[in-house]
């Protein structure tokens, strides 16, 4: 069997309420290239919640929607293998997210998720 077949299916839901986004803003974060990812440990339930945001600094409504669509697709591809169960993630679009080449954007998201997982697993000193 492959690793993907052995790994249990991770349930992913969307964050929609402002208090959830504000709670994640106080948690650990990692910025890579055109994306900032915030991760908040919630509970031991094997559920991952994810939200997306883009400020007016990104551009008009069309640019912000394009940025969030690109981040949603990157999350759809990468979260099942890199997300930690029981965490909330918020993807924040940064400048250039709409013009960044797709492979580089995927690398940004992947490296940020790996860094957040490494920080979580590191023992506190």
KEFISE-886362 format. One record per atom (N, C-alpha, C): residue in one letter; atom name; residue number from 1; x, y negated, z negated; chain. Coordinates in nm, 3 decimals, always signed. Layout:
<pts>
[A CA NUM [X Y Z] A]
...
</pts>
This chain:
<pts>
[X N 1 [+0.083 +0.119 +0.000] A]
[X CA 1 [+0.000 +0.000 +0.000] A]
[X C 1 [+0.087 -0.125 +0.000] A]
[X N 2 [+0.037 -0.230 +0.058] A]
[X CA 2 [+0.110 -0.355 +0.059] A]
[X C 2 [+0.084 -0.431 -0.070] A]
[X N 3 [+0.166 -0.533 -0.095] A]
[X CA 3 [+0.149 -0.613 -0.215] A]
[X C 3 [+0.014 -0.684 -0.216] A]
[X N 4 [-0.031 -0.729 -0.099] A]
[X CA 4 [-0.159 -0.799 -0.092] A]
[X C 4 [-0.275 -0.706 -0.129] A]
[X N 5 [-0.262 -0.579 -0.094] A]
[X CA 5 [-0.369 -0.484 -0.126] A]
[X C 5 [-0.372 -0.452 -0.275] A]
[X N 6 [-0.256 -0.459 -0.341] A]
[X CA 6 [-0.248 -0.427 -0.483] A]
[X C 6 [-0.288 -0.544 -0.571] A]
[X N 7 [-0.268 -0.666 -0.524] A]
[X CA 7 [-0.299 -0.785 -0.603] A]
[X C 7 [-0.450 -0.804 -0.609] A]
[X N 8 [-0.507 -0.825 -0.728] A]
[X CA 8 [-0.651 -0.844 -0.736] A]
[X C 8 [-0.693 -0.974 -0.668] A]
[X N 9 [-0.813 -0.975 -0.615] A]
[X CA 9 [-0.867 -1.093 -0.547] A]
[X C 9 [-0.887 -1.206 -0.647] A]
[X N 10 [-0.829 -1.321 -0.617] A]
[X CA 10 [-0.837 -1.437 -0.704] A]
[X C 10 [-0.959 -1.520 -0.665] A]
[X N 11 [-1.044 -1.550 -0.762] A]
[X CA 11 [-1.163 -1.631 -0.736] A]
[X C 11 [-1.125 -1.778 -0.743] A]
[X N 12 [-1.156 -1.852 -0.637] A]
[X CA 12 [-1.121 -1.993 -0.629] A]
[X C 12 [-1.249 -2.075 -0.617] A]
[X N 13 [-1.263 -2.175 -0.704] A]
[X CA 13 [-1.377 -2.266 -0.702] A]
[X C 13 [-1.327 -2.408 -0.684] A]
[X N 14 [-1.417 -2.499 -0.653] A]
[X CA 14 [-1.382 -2.639 -0.633] A]
[X C 14 [-1.408 -2.721 -0.758] A]
[X N 15 [-1.320 -2.816 -0.784] A]
[X CA 15 [-1.343 -2.918 -0.887] A]
[X C 15 [-1.428 -3.028 -0.824] A]
[X N 16 [-1.532 -3.071 -0.894] A]
[X CA 16 [-1.618 -3.174 -0.838] A]
[X C 16 [-1.647 -3.287 -0.935] A]
[X N 17 [-1.622 -3.267 -1.063] A]
[X CA 17 [-1.658 -3.369 -1.162] A]
[X C 17 [-1.537 -3.452 -1.203] A]
[X N 18 [-1.558 -3.580 -1.219] A]
[X CA 18 [-1.450 -3.674 -1.253] A]
[X C 18 [-1.374 -3.634 -1.379] A]
[X N 19 [-1.440 -3.589 -1.488] A]
[X CA 19 [-1.363 -3.552 -1.608] A]
[X C 19 [-1.262 -3.439 -1.582] A]
[X N 20 [-1.294 -3.348 -1.490] A]
[X CA 20 [-1.199 -3.242 -1.456] A]
[X C 20 [-1.075 -3.299 -1.387] A]
[X N 21 [-1.097 -3.394 -1.297] A]
[X CA 21 [-0.985 -3.459 -1.229] A]
[X C 21 [-0.900 -3.538 -1.328] A]
[X N 22 [-0.965 -3.609 -1.420] A]
[X CA 22 [-0.891 -3.689 -1.519] A]
[X C 22 [-0.811 -3.600 -1.613] A]
[X N 23 [-0.865 -3.484 -1.648] A]
[X CA 23 [-0.791 -3.391 -1.734] A]
[X C 23 [-0.666 -3.341 -1.662] A]
[X N 24 [-0.677 -3.311 -1.535] A]
[X CA 24 [-0.561 -3.265 -1.458] A]
[X C 24 [-0.456 -3.375 -1.444] A]
[X N 25 [-0.500 -3.499 -1.441] A]
[X CA 25 [-0.406 -3.610 -1.427] A]
[X C 25 [-0.312 -3.619 -1.547] A]
[X N 26 [-0.353 -3.566 -1.663] A]
[X CA 26 [-0.270 -3.568 -1.782] A]
[X C 26 [-0.179 -3.446 -1.791] A]
[X N 27 [-0.192 -3.353 -1.700] A]
[X CA 27 [-0.118 -3.226 -1.704] A]
[X C 27 [+0.013 -3.237 -1.626] A]
[X N 28 [+0.083 -3.125 -1.616] A]
[X CA 28 [+0.209 -3.124 -1.542] A]
[X C 28 [+0.182 -3.143 -1.394] A]
[X N 29 [+0.280 -3.199 -1.324] A]
[X CA 29 [+0.264 -3.227 -1.183] A]
[X C 29 [+0.396 -3.208 -1.110] A]
[X N 30 [+0.386 -3.196 -0.979] A]
[X CA 30 [+0.504 -3.183 -0.896] A]
[X C 30 [+0.477 -3.251 -0.762] A]
[X N 31 [+0.563 -3.341 -0.723] A]
[X CA 31 [+0.550 -3.412 -0.596] A]
[X C 31 [+0.653 -3.356 -0.498] A]
[X N 32 [+0.606 -3.321 -0.381] A]
[X CA 32 [+0.693 -3.273 -0.275] A]
[X C 32 [+0.646 -3.334 -0.144] A]
[X N 33 [+0.730 -3.411 -0.080] A]
[X CA 33 [+0.697 -3.467 +0.050] A]
[X C 33 [+0.569 -3.548 +0.049] A]
[X N 34 [+0.468 -3.498 +0.118] A]
[X CA 34 [+0.344 -3.572 +0.136] A]
[X C 34 [+0.233 -3.528 +0.042] A]
[X N 35 [+0.266 -3.452 -0.062] A]
[X CA 35 [+0.163 -3.404 -0.152] A]
[X C 35 [+0.211 -3.406 -0.297] A]
[X N 36 [+0.118 -3.436 -0.386] A]
[X CA 36 [+0.141 -3.427 -0.530] A]
[X C 36 [+0.040 -3.326 -0.582] A]
[X N 37 [+0.086 -3.228 -0.658] A]
[X CA 37 [-0.004 -3.128 -0.713] A]
[X C 37 [+0.003 -3.135 -0.864] A]
[X N 38 [-0.115 -3.145 -0.926] A]
[X CA 38 [-0.127 -3.146 -1.072] A]
[X C 38 [-0.187 -3.012 -1.113] A]
[X N 39 [-0.133 -2.953 -1.221] A]
[X CA 39 [-0.182 -2.822 -1.266] A]
[X C 39 [-0.210 -2.828 -1.416] A]
[X N 40 [-0.329 -2.785 -1.452] A]
[X CA 40 [-0.373 -2.784 -1.591] A]
[X C 40 [-0.412 -2.643 -1.631] A]
[X N 41 [-0.348 -2.592 -1.738] A]
[X CA 41 [-0.385 -2.460 -1.790] A]
[X C 41 [-0.520 -2.473 -1.859] A]
[X N 42 [-0.612 -2.385 -1.826] A]
[X CA 42 [-0.747 -2.394 -1.879] A]
[X C 42 [-0.775 -2.280 -1.976] A]
[X N 43 [-0.786 -2.159 -1.926] A]
[X CA 43 [-0.814 -2.044 -2.011] A]
[X C 43 [-0.765 -1.918 -1.941] A]
[X N 44 [-0.788 -1.804 -2.002] A]
[X CA 44 [-0.738 -1.678 -1.948] A]
[X C 44 [-0.831 -1.617 -1.843] A]
[X N 45 [-0.941 -1.682 -1.814] A]
[X CA 45 [-1.034 -1.630 -1.714] A]
[X C 45 [-0.966 -1.628 -1.577] A]
[X N 46 [-0.977 -1.519 -1.502] A]
[X CA 46 [-0.906 -1.510 -1.372] A]
[X C 46 [-0.976 -1.594 -1.265] A]
[X N 47 [-0.981 -1.723 -1.289] A]
[X CA 47 [-1.047 -1.816 -1.198] A]
[X C 47 [-0.954 -1.934 -1.175] A]
[X N 48 [-0.944 -1.977 -1.052] A]
[X CA 48 [-0.866 -2.095 -1.018] A]
[X C 48 [-0.963 -2.198 -0.965] A]
[X N 49 [-0.953 -2.320 -1.017] A]
[X CA 49 [-1.034 -2.430 -0.966] A]
[X C 49 [-0.941 -2.530 -0.899] A]
[X N 50 [-0.985 -2.585 -0.789] A]
[X CA 50 [-0.900 -2.675 -0.713] A]
[X C 50 [-0.981 -2.796 -0.665] A]
[X N 51 [-0.916 -2.913 -0.668] A]
[X CA 51 [-0.978 -3.036 -0.621] A]
[X C 51 [-0.881 -3.111 -0.531] A]
[X N 52 [-0.935 -3.202 -0.453] A]
[X CA 52 [-0.855 -3.277 -0.356] A]
[X C 52 [-0.892 -3.423 -0.366] A]
[X N 53 [-0.792 -3.509 -0.354] A]
[X CA 53 [-0.818 -3.652 -0.360] A]
[X C 53 [-0.719 -3.727 -0.272] A]
[X N 54 [-0.767 -3.839 -0.221] A]
[X CA 54 [-0.684 -3.928 -0.140] A]
[X C 54 [-0.729 -4.071 -0.172] A]
[X N 55 [-0.636 -4.156 -0.208] A]
[X CA 55 [-0.670 -4.294 -0.244] A]
[X C 55 [-0.679 -4.381 -0.119] A]
[X N 56 [-0.726 -4.503 -0.137] A]
[X CA 56 [-0.738 -4.595 -0.026] A]
[X C 56 [-0.602 -4.635 +0.030] A]
[X N 57 [-0.497 -4.609 -0.047] A]
[X CA 57 [-0.362 -4.638 +0.001] A]
[X C 57 [-0.327 -4.553 +0.124] A]
[X N 58 [-0.392 -4.437 +0.137] A]
[X CA 58 [-0.369 -4.348 +0.252] A]
[X C 58 [-0.422 -4.412 +0.380] A]
[X N 59 [-0.533 -4.483 +0.369] A]
[X CA 59 [-0.592 -4.548 +0.486] A]
[X C 59 [-0.742 -4.555 +0.471] A]
[X N 60 [-0.809 -4.575 +0.584] A]
[X CA 60 [-0.954 -4.584 +0.585] A]
[X C 60 [-1.017 -4.447 +0.561] A]
[X N 61 [-1.148 -4.444 +0.567] A]
[X CA 61 [-1.222 -4.321 +0.539] A]
[X C 61 [-1.182 -4.207 +0.632] A]
[X N 62 [-1.159 -4.237 +0.758] A]
[X CA 62 [-1.121 -4.133 +0.854] A]
[X C 62 [-0.988 -4.071 +0.815] A]
[X N 63 [-0.890 -4.154 +0.780] A]
[X CA 63 [-0.758 -4.104 +0.741] A]
[X C 63 [-0.765 -4.025 +0.611] A]
[X N 64 [-0.844 -4.074 +0.515] A]
[X CA 64 [-0.856 -4.001 +0.387] A]
[X C 64 [-0.923 -3.865 +0.407] A]
[X N 65 [-1.026 -3.861 +0.490] A]
[X CA 65 [-1.092 -3.734 +0.517] A]
[X C 65 [-1.000 -3.637 +0.589] A]
[X N 66 [-0.922 -3.687 +0.683] A]
[X CA 66 [-0.826 -3.602 +0.754] A]
[X C 66 [-0.722 -3.548 +0.657] A]
[X N 67 [-0.674 -3.633 +0.567] A]
[X CA 67 [-0.575 -3.589 +0.468] A]
[X C 67 [-0.632 -3.479 +0.380] A]
[X N 68 [-0.756 -3.496 +0.333] A]
[X CA 68 [-0.817 -3.394 +0.247] A]
[X C 68 [-0.845 -3.265 +0.323] A]
[X N 69 [-0.883 -3.275 +0.450] A]
[X CA 69 [-0.903 -3.153 +0.530] A]
[X C 69 [-0.774 -3.074 +0.544] A]
[X N 70 [-0.664 -3.146 +0.568] A]
[X CA 70 [-0.535 -3.078 +0.583] A]
[X C 70 [-0.492 -3.012 +0.451] A]
[X N 71 [-0.515 -3.081 +0.339] A]
[X CA 71 [-0.480 -3.025 +0.209] A]
[X C 71 [-0.569 -2.905 +0.175] A]
[X N 72 [-0.697 -2.912 +0.210] A]
[X CA 72 [-0.787 -2.798 +0.185] A]
[X C 72 [-0.742 -2.674 +0.261] A]
[X N 73 [-0.701 -2.693 +0.385] A]
[X CA 73 [-0.656 -2.578 +0.464] A]
[X C 73 [-0.525 -2.522 +0.409] A]
[X N 74 [-0.434 -2.608 +0.369] A]
[X CA 74 [-0.308 -2.561 +0.309] A]
[X C 74 [-0.337 -2.484 +0.180] A]
[X N 75 [-0.429 -2.534 +0.100] A]
[X CA 75 [-0.466 -2.465 -0.024] A]
[X C 75 [-0.531 -2.331 +0.005] A]
[X N 76 [-0.617 -2.327 +0.107] A]
[X CA 76 [-0.683 -2.202 +0.143] A]
[X C 76 [-0.582 -2.094 +0.181] A]
[X N 77 [-0.475 -2.136 +0.249] A]
[X CA 77 [-0.374 -2.040 +0.293] A]
[X C 77 [-0.280 -1.997 +0.181] A]
[X N 78 [-0.245 -2.090 +0.091] A]
[X CA 78 [-0.138 -2.063 -0.005] A]
[X C 78 [-0.184 -2.030 -0.147] A]
[X N 79 [-0.297 -2.080 -0.191] A]
[X CA 79 [-0.339 -2.056 -0.329] A]
[X C 79 [-0.361 -1.909 -0.364] A]
[X N 80 [-0.418 -1.828 -0.276] A]
[X CA 80 [-0.439 -1.688 -0.316] A]
[X C 80 [-0.311 -1.616 -0.357] A]
[X N 81 [-0.198 -1.652 -0.300] A]
[X CA 81 [-0.074 -1.584 -0.336] A]
[X C 81 [+0.011 -1.659 -0.439] A]
[X N 82 [-0.008 -1.791 -0.453] A]
[X CA 82 [+0.081 -1.868 -0.539] A]
[X C 82 [+0.014 -1.929 -0.662] A]
[X N 83 [-0.118 -1.928 -0.668] A]
[X CA 83 [-0.188 -1.990 -0.781] A]
[X C 83 [-0.183 -1.899 -0.903] A]
[X N 84 [-0.185 -1.960 -1.019] A]
[X CA 84 [-0.188 -1.887 -1.146] A]
[X C 84 [-0.332 -1.882 -1.196] A]
[X N 85 [-0.383 -1.763 -1.230] A]
[X CA 85 [-0.520 -1.754 -1.281] A]
[X C 85 [-0.537 -1.837 -1.407] A]
[X N 86 [-0.653 -1.899 -1.422] A]
[X CA 86 [-0.681 -1.980 -1.540] A]
[X C 86 [-0.629 -2.122 -1.531] A]
[X N 87 [-0.594 -2.168 -1.412] A]
[X CA 87 [-0.542 -2.303 -1.394] A]
[X C 87 [-0.634 -2.384 -1.304] A]
[X N 88 [-0.635 -2.515 -1.328] A]
[X CA 88 [-0.699 -2.611 -1.239] A]
[X C 88 [-0.588 -2.682 -1.162] A]
[X N 89 [-0.607 -2.697 -1.033] A]
[X CA 89 [-0.510 -2.767 -0.949] A]
[X C 89 [-0.579 -2.885 -0.881] A]
[X N 90 [-0.509 -2.999 -0.877] A]
[X CA 90 [-0.557 -3.114 -0.801] A]
[X C 90 [-0.448 -3.149 -0.700] A]
[X N 91 [-0.487 -3.153 -0.573] A]
[X CA 91 [-0.397 -3.190 -0.465] A]
[X C 91 [-0.422 -3.337 -0.435] A]
[X N 92 [-0.318 -3.418 -0.447] A]
[X CA 92 [-0.328 -3.562 -0.423] A]
[X C 92 [-0.249 -3.593 -0.296] A]
[X N 93 [-0.317 -3.651 -0.198] A]
[X CA 93 [-0.252 -3.687 -0.073] A]
[X C 93 [-0.161 -3.807 -0.096] A]
[X N 94 [-0.041 -3.800 -0.039] A]
[X CA 94 [+0.053 -3.912 -0.045] A]
[X C 94 [+0.073 -3.964 +0.097] A]
[X N 95 [+0.145 -4.074 +0.108] A]
[X CA 95 [+0.167 -4.135 +0.239] A]
[X C 95 [+0.228 -4.038 +0.339] A]
[X N 96 [+0.178 -4.040 +0.460] A]
[X CA 96 [+0.231 -3.955 +0.566] A]
[X C 96 [+0.169 -3.816 +0.573] A]
[X N 97 [+0.073 -3.787 +0.488] A]
[X CA 97 [+0.015 -3.652 +0.489] A]
[X C 97 [-0.058 -3.624 +0.620] A]
[X N 98 [-0.113 -3.725 +0.684] A]
[X CA 98 [-0.187 -3.701 +0.808] A]
[X C 98 [-0.096 -3.688 +0.929] A]
[X N 99 [+0.026 -3.741 +0.921] A]
[X CA 99 [+0.117 -3.735 +1.034] A]
[X C 99 [+0.228 -3.631 +1.016] A]
[X N 100 [+0.237 -3.574 +0.899] A]
[X CA 100 [+0.342 -3.476 +0.871] A]
[X C 100 [+0.318 -3.350 +0.954] A]
[X N 101 [+0.421 -3.295 +1.016] A]
[X CA 101 [+0.402 -3.171 +1.091] A]
[X C 101 [+0.347 -3.061 +1.000] A]
[X N 102 [+0.257 -2.980 +1.054] A]
[X CA 102 [+0.188 -2.878 +0.975] A]
[X C 102 [+0.284 -2.784 +0.901] A]
[X N 103 [+0.389 -2.731 +0.964] A]
[X CA 103 [+0.480 -2.641 +0.889] A]
[X C 103 [+0.548 -2.712 +0.771] A]
[X N 104 [+0.581 -2.840 +0.788] A]
[X CA 104 [+0.644 -2.913 +0.678] A]
[X C 104 [+0.546 -2.939 +0.565] A]
[X N 105 [+0.419 -2.966 +0.599] A]
[X CA 105 [+0.318 -2.985 +0.496] A]
[X C 105 [+0.296 -2.855 +0.418] A]
[X N 106 [+0.293 -2.743 +0.487] A]
[X CA 106 [+0.281 -2.613 +0.419] A]
[X C 106 [+0.400 -2.589 +0.328] A]
[X N 107 [+0.520 -2.625 +0.374] A]
[X CA 107 [+0.639 -2.609 +0.289] A]
[X C 107 [+0.631 -2.697 +0.166] A]
[X N 108 [+0.580 -2.819 +0.181] A]
[X CA 108 [+0.564 -2.910 +0.067] A]
[X C 108 [+0.472 -2.848 -0.038] A]
[X N 109 [+0.357 -2.799 +0.007] A]
[X CA 109 [+0.260 -2.740 -0.085] A]
[X C 109 [+0.316 -2.615 -0.151] A]
[X N 110 [+0.380 -2.531 -0.071] A]
[X CA 110 [+0.435 -2.405 -0.124] A]
[X C 110 [+0.543 -2.432 -0.227] A]
[X N 111 [+0.634 -2.523 -0.199] A]
[X CA 111 [+0.743 -2.550 -0.294] A]
[X C 111 [+0.690 -2.615 -0.422] A]
[X N 112 [+0.587 -2.700 -0.410] A]
[X CA 112 [+0.529 -2.761 -0.530] A]
[X C 112 [+0.460 -2.656 -0.616] A]
[X N 113 [+0.386 -2.564 -0.555] A]
[X CA 113 [+0.320 -2.458 -0.632] A]
[X C 113 [+0.422 -2.366 -0.699] A]
[X N 114 [+0.530 -2.334 -0.629] A]
[X CA 114 [+0.635 -2.249 -0.686] A]
[X C 114 [+0.701 -2.320 -0.803] A]
[X N 115 [+0.727 -2.450 -0.788] A]
[X CA 115 [+0.790 -2.527 -0.896] A]
[X C 115 [+0.700 -2.534 -1.019] A]
[X N 116 [+0.570 -2.555 -0.998] A]
[X CA 116 [+0.476 -2.560 -1.112] A]
[X C 116 [+0.471 -2.425 -1.182] A]
[X N 117 [+0.474 -2.316 -1.108] A]
[X CA 117 [+0.473 -2.183 -1.169] A]
[X C 117 [+0.603 -2.159 -1.247] A]
[X N 118 [+0.716 -2.205 -1.194] A]
[X CA 118 [+0.843 -2.188 -1.262] A]
[X C 118 [+0.847 -2.269 -1.392] A]
[X N 119 [+0.794 -2.390 -1.389] A]
[X CA 119 [+0.789 -2.473 -1.509] A]
[X C 119 [+0.698 -2.411 -1.614] A]
[X N 120 [+0.591 -2.349 -1.570] A]
[X CA 120 [+0.497 -2.285 -1.662] A]
[X C 120 [+0.561 -2.163 -1.729] A]
[X N 121 [+0.641 -2.089 -1.652] A]
[X CA 121 [+0.703 -1.967 -1.705] A]
[X C 121 [+0.828 -1.993 -1.789] A]
[X N 122 [+0.885 -2.113 -1.777] A]
[X CA 122 [+1.007 -2.146 -1.851] A]
[X C 122 [+0.973 -2.162 -2.000] A]
[X N 123 [+1.053 -2.100 -2.088] A]
[X CA 123 [+1.024 -2.114 -2.232] A]
[X C 123 [+1.050 -2.258 -2.279] A]
[X N 124 [+0.967 -2.302 -2.371] A]
[X CA 124 [+0.983 -2.437 -2.427] A]
[X C 124 [+1.104 -2.441 -2.518] A]
[X N 125 [+1.175 -2.554 -2.514] A]
[X CA 125 [+1.294 -2.568 -2.600] A]
[X C 125 [+1.268 -2.662 -2.713] A]
</pts>
